[in-house]
Amino acid sequence: MILGPLADENLRRALIVFEDWSIWQVLAQPVGTVLLLVVLFTFYDGIFRRARP
């Protein structure tokens, strides 16, 4: 909740800067791929950590 407004503002900035790029062009870059993997791992870890007793 604390980072929500900050994340929203930075997402809007990124969308303005990269408005001509498709998501595939971003993921083709090494940094985009690493960020995607970090996000996927975070979701995976969050889902399965809650499932454990």
N, CA, C and O atoms as a Maestro MAE file, in Angstrom:
{
 s_m_m2io_version
 :::
 2.0.0
}

f_m_ct {
 s_m_title
 :::
 protein
 m_atom[212] {
  # First column is atom index #
  i_m_mmod_type
  r_m_x_coord
  r_m_y_coord
  r_m_z_coord
  i_m_residue_number
  s_m_chain_name
  s_m_pdb_residue_name
  s_m_pdb_atom_name
  i_m_atomic_number
  :::
  1 25 0.820 -1.184 0.000 1 A "MET " " N  " 7
  2 3 0.000 0.000 0.000 1 A "MET " " CA " 6
  3 2 0.868 1.255 0.000 1 A "MET " " C  " 6
  4 15 0.486 2.282 -0.561 1 A "MET " " O  " 8
  5 25 2.016 1.168 0.620 2 A "ILE " " N  " 7
  6 3 2.895 2.330 0.680 2 A "ILE " " CA " 6
  7 2 3.498 2.619 -0.688 2 A "ILE " " C  " 6
  8 15 3.592 3.778 -1.093 2 A "ILE " " O  " 8
  9 25 3.907 1.571 -1.405 3 A "LEU " " N  " 7
  10 3 4.553 1.766 -2.698 3 A "LEU " " CA " 6
  11 2 3.559 1.851 -3.852 3 A "LEU " " C  " 6
  12 15 3.971 2.085 -4.988 3 A "LEU " " O  " 8
  13 25 2.294 1.671 -3.603 4 A "GLY " " N  " 7
  14 3 1.288 1.682 -4.657 4 A "GLY " " CA " 6
  15 2 1.313 2.941 -5.519 4 A "GLY " " C  " 6
  16 15 1.438 2.835 -6.739 4 A "GLY " " O  " 8
  17 25 1.198 4.129 -4.925 5 A "PRO " " N  " 7
  18 3 1.225 5.350 -5.737 5 A "PRO " " CA " 6
  19 2 2.545 5.545 -6.481 5 A "PRO " " C  " 6
  20 15 2.552 6.017 -7.618 5 A "PRO " " O  " 8
  21 25 3.653 5.188 -5.850 6 A "LEU " " N  " 7
  22 3 4.964 5.313 -6.482 6 A "LEU " " CA " 6
  23 2 5.076 4.357 -7.674 6 A "LEU " " C  " 6
  24 15 5.579 4.737 -8.731 6 A "LEU " " O  " 8
  25 25 4.609 3.125 -7.503 7 A "ALA " " N  " 7
  26 3 4.640 2.154 -8.594 7 A "ALA " " CA " 6
  27 2 3.739 2.598 -9.735 7 A "ALA " " C  " 6
  28 15 4.099 2.455 -10.903 7 A "ALA " " O  " 8
  29 25 2.575 3.132 -9.405 8 A "ASP " " N  " 7
  30 3 1.645 3.599 -10.433 8 A "ASP " " CA " 6
  31 2 2.244 4.747 -11.237 8 A "ASP " " C  " 6
  32 15 2.139 4.770 -12.463 8 A "ASP " " O  " 8
  33 25 2.863 5.688 -10.559 9 A "GLU " " N  " 7
  34 3 3.470 6.829 -11.248 9 A "GLU " " CA " 6
  35 2 4.607 6.383 -12.165 9 A "GLU " " C  " 6
  36 15 4.722 6.867 -13.291 9 A "GLU " " O  " 8
  37 25 5.443 5.466 -11.690 10 A "ASN " " N  " 7
  38 3 6.561 5.001 -12.512 10 A "ASN " " CA " 6
  39 2 6.091 4.134 -13.673 10 A "ASN " " C  " 6
  40 15 6.707 4.154 -14.738 10 A "ASN " " O  " 8
  41 25 5.019 3.377 -13.492 11 A "LEU " " N  " 7
  42 3 4.457 2.614 -14.602 11 A "LEU " " CA " 6
  43 2 3.958 3.562 -15.689 11 A "LEU " " C  " 6
  44 15 4.170 3.315 -16.876 11 A "LEU " " O  " 8
  45 25 3.305 4.630 -15.291 12 A "ARG " " N  " 7
  46 3 2.826 5.617 -16.275 12 A "ARG " " CA " 6
  47 2 3.987 6.255 -17.029 12 A "ARG " " C  " 6
  48 15 3.905 6.458 -18.240 12 A "ARG " " O  " 8
  49 25 5.058 6.569 -16.324 13 A "ARG " " N  " 7
  50 3 6.240 7.139 -16.976 13 A "ARG " " CA " 6
  51 2 6.838 6.160 -17.983 13 A "ARG " " C  " 6
  52 15 7.190 6.539 -19.100 13 A "ARG " " O  " 8
  53 25 6.946 4.916 -17.582 14 A "ALA " " N  " 7
  54 3 7.514 3.898 -18.471 14 A "ALA " " CA " 6
  55 2 6.644 3.711 -19.706 14 A "ALA " " C  " 6
  56 15 7.164 3.549 -20.809 14 A "ALA " " O  " 8
  57 25 5.338 3.731 -19.534 15 A "LEU " " N  " 7
  58 3 4.441 3.587 -20.688 15 A "LEU " " CA " 6
  59 2 4.571 4.767 -21.645 15 A "LEU " " C  " 6
  60 15 4.461 4.594 -22.859 15 A "LEU " " O  " 8
  61 25 4.801 5.954 -21.114 16 A "ILE " " N  " 7
  62 3 4.992 7.124 -21.972 16 A "ILE " " CA " 6
  63 2 6.316 7.029 -22.720 16 A "ILE " " C  " 6
  64 15 6.375 7.316 -23.915 16 A "ILE " " O  " 8
  65 25 7.379 6.627 -22.026 17 A "VAL " " N  " 7
  66 3 8.703 6.547 -22.648 17 A "VAL " " CA " 6
  67 2 8.733 5.469 -23.731 17 A "VAL " " C  " 6
  68 15 9.310 5.676 -24.799 17 A "VAL " " O  " 8
  69 25 8.118 4.329 -23.458 18 A "PHE " " N  " 7
  70 3 8.177 3.186 -24.372 18 A "PHE " " CA " 6
  71 2 6.864 2.962 -25.109 18 A "PHE " " C  " 6
  72 15 6.482 1.817 -25.351 18 A "PHE " " O  " 8
  73 25 6.174 4.029 -25.466 19 A "GLU " " N  " 7
  74 3 4.863 3.883 -26.084 19 A "GLU " " CA " 6
  75 2 4.911 3.197 -27.449 19 A "GLU " " C  " 6
  76 15 3.927 2.573 -27.844 19 A "GLU " " O  " 8
  77 25 6.011 3.290 -28.172 20 A "ASP " " N  " 7
  78 3 6.103 2.664 -29.491 20 A "ASP " " CA " 6
  79 2 6.588 1.223 -29.426 20 A "ASP " " C  " 6
  80 15 6.616 0.537 -30.447 20 A "ASP " " O  " 8
  81 25 6.971 0.754 -28.240 21 A "TRP " " N  " 7
  82 3 7.500 -0.598 -28.086 21 A "TRP " " CA " 6
  83 2 6.373 -1.568 -27.758 21 A "TRP " " C  " 6
  84 15 5.440 -1.236 -27.026 21 A "TRP " " O  " 8
  85 25 6.476 -2.759 -28.307 22 A "SER " " N  " 7
  86 3 5.544 -3.804 -27.890 22 A "SER " " CA " 6
  87 2 6.172 -4.566 -26.726 22 A "SER " " C  " 6
  88 15 7.361 -4.411 -26.449 22 A "SER " " O  " 8
  89 25 5.388 -5.375 -26.057 23 A "ILE " " N  " 7
  90 3 5.908 -6.135 -24.917 23 A "ILE " " CA " 6
  91 2 6.995 -7.103 -25.364 23 A "ILE " " C  " 6
  92 15 7.904 -7.408 -24.592 23 A "ILE " " O  " 8
  93 25 6.915 -7.588 -26.594 24 A "TRP " " N  " 7
  94 3 7.915 -8.546 -27.093 24 A "TRP " " CA " 6
  95 2 9.271 -7.867 -27.299 24 A "TRP " " C  " 6
  96 15 10.311 -8.501 -27.119 24 A "TRP " " O  " 8
  97 25 9.270 -6.599 -27.670 25 A "GLN " " N  " 7
  98 3 10.534 -5.881 -27.818 25 A "GLN " " CA " 6
  99 2 11.195 -5.667 -26.462 25 A "GLN " " C  " 6
  100 15 12.420 -5.708 -26.351 25 A "GLN " " O  " 8
  101 25 10.397 -5.442 -25.448 26 A "VAL " " N  " 7
  102 3 10.951 -5.268 -24.106 26 A "VAL " " CA " 6
  103 2 11.519 -6.587 -23.599 26 A "VAL " " C  " 6
  104 15 12.600 -6.616 -23.011 26 A "VAL " " O  " 8
  105 25 10.789 -7.683 -23.826 27 A "LEU " " N  " 7
  106 3 11.250 -8.987 -23.348 27 A "LEU " " CA " 6
  107 2 12.436 -9.516 -24.143 27 A "LEU " " C  " 6
  108 15 13.144 -10.405 -23.670 27 A "LEU " " O  " 8
  109 25 12.664 -8.989 -25.331 28 A "ALA " " N  " 7
  110 3 13.809 -9.417 -26.128 28 A "ALA " " CA " 6
  111 2 15.117 -8.865 -25.570 28 A "ALA " " C  " 6
  112 15 16.190 -9.389 -25.866 28 A "ALA " " O  " 8
  113 25 15.032 -7.823 -24.774 29 A "GLN " " N  " 7
  114 3 16.212 -7.249 -24.137 29 A "GLN " " CA " 6
  115 2 16.577 -8.093 -22.917 29 A "GLN " " C  " 6
  116 15 15.686 -8.604 -22.238 29 A "GLN " " O  " 8
  117 25 17.857 -8.248 -22.631 30 A "PRO " " N  " 7
  118 3 18.255 -9.064 -21.471 30 A "PRO " " CA " 6
  119 2 17.679 -8.563 -20.145 30 A "PRO " " C  " 6
  120 15 17.290 -9.369 -19.300 30 A "PRO " " O  " 8
  121 25 17.621 -7.270 -19.957 31 A "VAL " " N  " 7
  122 3 17.097 -6.727 -18.705 31 A "VAL " " CA " 6
  123 2 15.607 -7.046 -18.575 31 A "VAL " " C  " 6
  124 15 15.135 -7.377 -17.487 31 A "VAL " " O  " 8
  125 25 14.875 -6.948 -19.668 32 A "GLY " " N  " 7
  126 3 13.454 -7.284 -19.647 32 A "GLY " " CA " 6
  127 2 13.216 -8.733 -19.294 32 A "GLY " " C  " 6
  128 15 12.281 -9.055 -18.560 32 A "GLY " " O  " 8
  129 25 14.059 -9.611 -19.813 33 A "THR " " N  " 7
  130 3 13.931 -11.031 -19.520 33 A "THR " " CA " 6
  131 2 14.219 -11.304 -18.044 33 A "THR " " C  " 6
  132 15 13.501 -12.071 -17.404 33 A "THR " " O  " 8
  133 25 15.250 -10.689 -17.511 34 A "VAL " " N  " 7
  134 3 15.595 -10.871 -16.096 34 A "VAL " " CA " 6
  135 2 14.467 -10.355 -15.207 34 A "VAL " " C  " 6
  136 15 14.098 -11.010 -14.232 34 A "VAL " " O  " 8
  137 25 13.925 -9.200 -15.531 35 A "LEU " " N  " 7
  138 3 12.826 -8.654 -14.735 35 A "LEU " " CA " 6
  139 2 11.598 -9.556 -14.777 35 A "LEU " " C  " 6
  140 15 10.929 -9.747 -13.761 35 A "LEU " " O  " 8
  141 25 11.304 -10.107 -15.943 36 A "LEU " " N  " 7
  142 3 10.174 -11.027 -16.062 36 A "LEU " " CA " 6
  143 2 10.397 -12.263 -15.202 36 A "LEU " " C  " 6
  144 15 9.475 -12.722 -14.528 36 A "LEU " " O  " 8
  145 25 11.602 -12.804 -15.216 37 A "LEU " " N  " 7
  146 3 11.906 -13.973 -14.394 37 A "LEU " " CA " 6
  147 2 11.780 -13.662 -12.904 37 A "LEU " " C  " 6
  148 15 11.292 -14.491 -12.137 37 A "LEU " " O  " 8
  149 25 12.215 -12.478 -12.495 38 A "VAL " " N  " 7
  150 3 12.086 -12.083 -11.083 38 A "VAL " " CA " 6
  151 2 10.622 -11.984 -10.689 38 A "VAL " " C  " 6
  152 15 10.240 -12.440 -9.612 38 A "VAL " " O  " 8
  153 25 9.807 -11.401 -11.537 39 A "VAL " " N  " 7
  154 3 8.375 -11.273 -11.244 39 A "VAL " " CA " 6
  155 2 7.722 -12.647 -11.172 39 A "VAL " " C  " 6
  156 15 6.940 -12.913 -10.260 39 A "VAL " " O  " 8
  157 25 8.036 -13.523 -12.126 40 A "LEU " " N  " 7
  158 3 7.457 -14.864 -12.116 40 A "LEU " " CA " 6
  159 2 7.877 -15.647 -10.875 40 A "LEU " " C  " 6
  160 15 7.055 -16.338 -10.274 40 A "LEU " " O  " 8
  161 25 9.146 -15.546 -10.486 41 A "PHE " " N  " 7
  162 3 9.609 -16.232 -9.286 41 A "PHE " " CA " 6
  163 2 8.896 -15.693 -8.048 41 A "PHE " " C  " 6
  164 15 8.540 -16.462 -7.156 41 A "PHE " " O  " 8
  165 25 8.687 -14.391 -7.988 42 A "THR " " N  " 7
  166 3 8.007 -13.797 -6.845 42 A "THR " " CA " 6
  167 2 6.588 -14.325 -6.715 42 A "THR " " C  " 6
  168 15 6.147 -14.667 -5.617 42 A "THR " " O  " 8
  169 25 5.864 -14.394 -7.846 43 A "PHE " " N  " 7
  170 3 4.507 -14.942 -7.808 43 A "PHE " " CA " 6
  171 2 4.524 -16.423 -7.435 43 A "PHE " " C  " 6
  172 15 3.709 -16.869 -6.627 43 A "PHE " " O  " 8
  173 25 5.432 -17.171 -8.010 44 A "TYR " " N  " 7
  174 3 5.536 -18.602 -7.727 44 A "TYR " " CA " 6
  175 2 5.823 -18.833 -6.248 44 A "TYR " " C  " 6
  176 15 5.179 -19.665 -5.608 44 A "TYR " " O  " 8
  177 25 6.783 -18.101 -5.711 45 A "ASP " " N  " 7
  178 3 7.154 -18.248 -4.316 45 A "ASP " " CA " 6
  179 2 6.001 -17.837 -3.394 45 A "ASP " " C  " 6
  180 15 5.747 -18.493 -2.384 45 A "ASP " " O  " 8
  181 25 5.318 -16.769 -3.738 46 A "GLY " " N  " 7
  182 3 4.194 -16.319 -2.920 46 A "GLY " " CA " 6
  183 2 3.043 -17.298 -2.908 46 A "GLY " " C  " 6
  184 15 2.404 -17.491 -1.873 46 A "GLY " " O  " 8
  185 25 2.771 -17.912 -4.027 47 A "ILE " " N  " 7
  186 3 1.665 -18.871 -4.108 47 A "ILE " " CA " 6
  187 2 1.997 -20.139 -3.324 47 A "ILE " " C  " 6
  188 15 1.173 -20.617 -2.544 47 A "ILE " " O  " 8
  189 25 3.183 -20.680 -3.523 48 A "PHE " " N  " 7
  190 3 3.510 -21.949 -2.886 48 A "PHE " " CA " 6
  191 2 3.963 -21.794 -1.439 48 A "PHE " " C  " 6
  192 15 3.909 -22.758 -0.676 48 A "PHE " " O  " 8
  193 25 4.399 -20.630 -1.054 49 A "ARG " " N  " 7
  194 3 4.739 -20.418 0.353 49 A "ARG " " CA " 6
  195 2 3.467 -20.412 1.187 49 A "ARG " " C  " 6
  196 15 3.477 -20.913 2.312 49 A "ARG " " O  " 8
  197 25 2.383 -19.866 0.675 50 A "ARG " " N  " 7
  198 3 1.113 -19.843 1.401 50 A "ARG " " CA " 6
  199 2 0.489 -21.231 1.461 50 A "ARG " " C  " 6
  200 15 -0.252 -21.531 2.397 50 A "ARG " " O  " 8
  201 25 0.774 -22.075 0.489 51 A "ALA " " N  " 7
  202 3 0.182 -23.408 0.449 51 A "ALA " " CA " 6
  203 2 0.820 -24.339 1.464 51 A "ALA " " C  " 6
  204 15 0.208 -25.333 1.856 51 A "ALA " " O  " 8
  205 25 2.037 -24.039 1.899 52 A "ARG " " N  " 7
  206 3 2.707 -24.890 2.883 52 A "ARG " " CA " 6
  207 2 2.121 -24.662 4.271 52 A "ARG " " C  " 6
  208 15 1.696 -23.553 4.597 52 A "ARG " " O  " 8
  209 25 2.101 -25.704 5.079 53 A "PRO " " N  " 7
  210 3 1.545 -25.551 6.456 53 A "PRO " " CA " 6
  211 2 2.467 -24.783 7.375 53 A "PRO " " C  " 6
  212 15 2.142 -24.577 8.545 53 A "PRO " " O  " 8
  :::
 }
 m_bond[211] {
  # First column is bond index #
  i_m_from
  i_m_to
  i_m_order
  :::
  1 1 2 1
  2 2 3 1
  3 3 4 2
  4 3 5 1
  5 5 6 1
  6 6 7 1
  7 7 8 2
  8 7 9 1
  9 9 10 1
  10 10 11 1
  11 11 12 2
  12 11 13 1
  13 13 14 1
  14 14 15 1
  15 15 16 2
  16 15 17 1
  17 17 18 1
  18 18 19 1
  19 19 20 2
  20 19 21 1
  21 21 22 1
  22 22 23 1
  23 23 24 2
  24 23 25 1
  25 25 26 1
  26 26 27 1
  27 27 28 2
  28 27 29 1
  29 29 30 1
  30 30 31 1
  31 31 32 2
  32 31 33 1
  33 33 34 1
  34 34 35 1
  35 35 36 2
  36 35 37 1
  37 37 38 1
  38 38 39 1
  39 39 40 2
  40 39 41 1
  41 41 42 1
  42 42 43 1
  43 43 44 2
  44 43 45 1
  45 45 46 1
  46 46 47 1
  47 47 48 2
  48 47 49 1
  49 49 50 1
  50 50 51 1
  51 51 52 2
  52 51 53 1
  53 53 54 1
  54 54 55 1
  55 55 56 2
  56 55 57 1
  57 57 58 1
  58 58 59 1
  59 59 60 2
  60 59 61 1
  61 61 62 1
  62 62 63 1
  63 63 64 2
  64 63 65 1
  65 65 66 1
  66 66 67 1
  67 67 68 2
  68 67 69 1
  69 69 70 1
  70 70 71 1
  71 71 72 2
  72 71 73 1
  73 73 74 1
  74 74 75 1
  75 75 76 2
  76 75 77 1
  77 77 78 1
  78 78 79 1
  79 79 80 2
  80 79 81 1
  81 81 82 1
  82 82 83 1
  83 83 84 2
  84 83 85 1
  85 85 86 1
  86 86 87 1
  87 87 88 2
  88 87 89 1
  89 89 90 1
  90 90 91 1
  91 91 92 2
  92 91 93 1
  93 93 94 1
  94 94 95 1
  95 95 96 2
  96 95 97 1
  97 97 98 1
  98 98 99 1
  99 99 100 2
  100 99 101 1
  101 101 102 1
  102 102 103 1
  103 103 104 2
  104 103 105 1
  105 105 106 1
  106 106 107 1
  107 107 108 2
  108 107 109 1
  109 109 110 1
  110 110 111 1
  111 111 112 2
  112 111 113 1
  113 113 114 1
  114 114 115 1
  115 115 116 2
  116 115 117 1
  117 117 118 1
  118 118 119 1
  119 119 120 2
  120 119 121 1
  121 121 122 1
  122 122 123 1
  123 123 124 2
  124 123 125 1
  125 125 126 1
  126 126 127 1
  127 127 128 2
  128 127 129 1
  129 129 130 1
  130 130 131 1
  131 131 132 2
  132 131 133 1
  133 133 134 1
  134 134 135 1
  135 135 136 2
  136 135 137 1
  137 137 138 1
  138 138 139 1
  139 139 140 2
  140 139 141 1
  141 141 142 1
  142 142 143 1
  143 143 144 2
  144 143 145 1
  145 145 146 1
  146 146 147 1
  147 147 148 2
  148 147 149 1
  149 149 150 1
  150 150 151 1
  151 151 152 2
  152 151 153 1
  153 153 154 1
  154 154 155 1
  155 155 156 2
  156 155 157 1
  157 157 158 1
  158 158 159 1
  159 159 160 2
  160 159 161 1
  161 161 162 1
  162 162 163 1
  163 163 164 2
  164 163 165 1
  165 165 166 1
  166 166 167 1
  167 167 168 2
  168 167 169 1
  169 169 170 1
  170 170 171 1
  171 171 172 2
  172 171 173 1
  173 173 174 1
  174 174 175 1
  175 175 176 2
  176 175 177 1
  177 177 178 1
  178 178 179 1
  179 179 180 2
  180 179 181 1
  181 181 182 1
  182 182 183 1
  183 183 184 2
  184 183 185 1
  185 185 186 1
  186 186 187 1
  187 187 188 2
  188 187 189 1
  189 189 190 1
  190 190 191 1
  191 191 192 2
  192 191 193 1
  193 193 194 1
  194 194 195 1
  195 195 196 2
  196 195 197 1
  197 197 198 1
  198 198 199 1
  199 199 200 2
  200 199 201 1
  201 201 202 1
  202 202 203 1
  203 203 204 2
  204 203 205 1
  205 205 206 1
  206 206 207 1
  207 207 208 2
  208 207 209 1
  209 209 210 1
  210 210 211 1
  211 211 212 2
  :::
 }
}
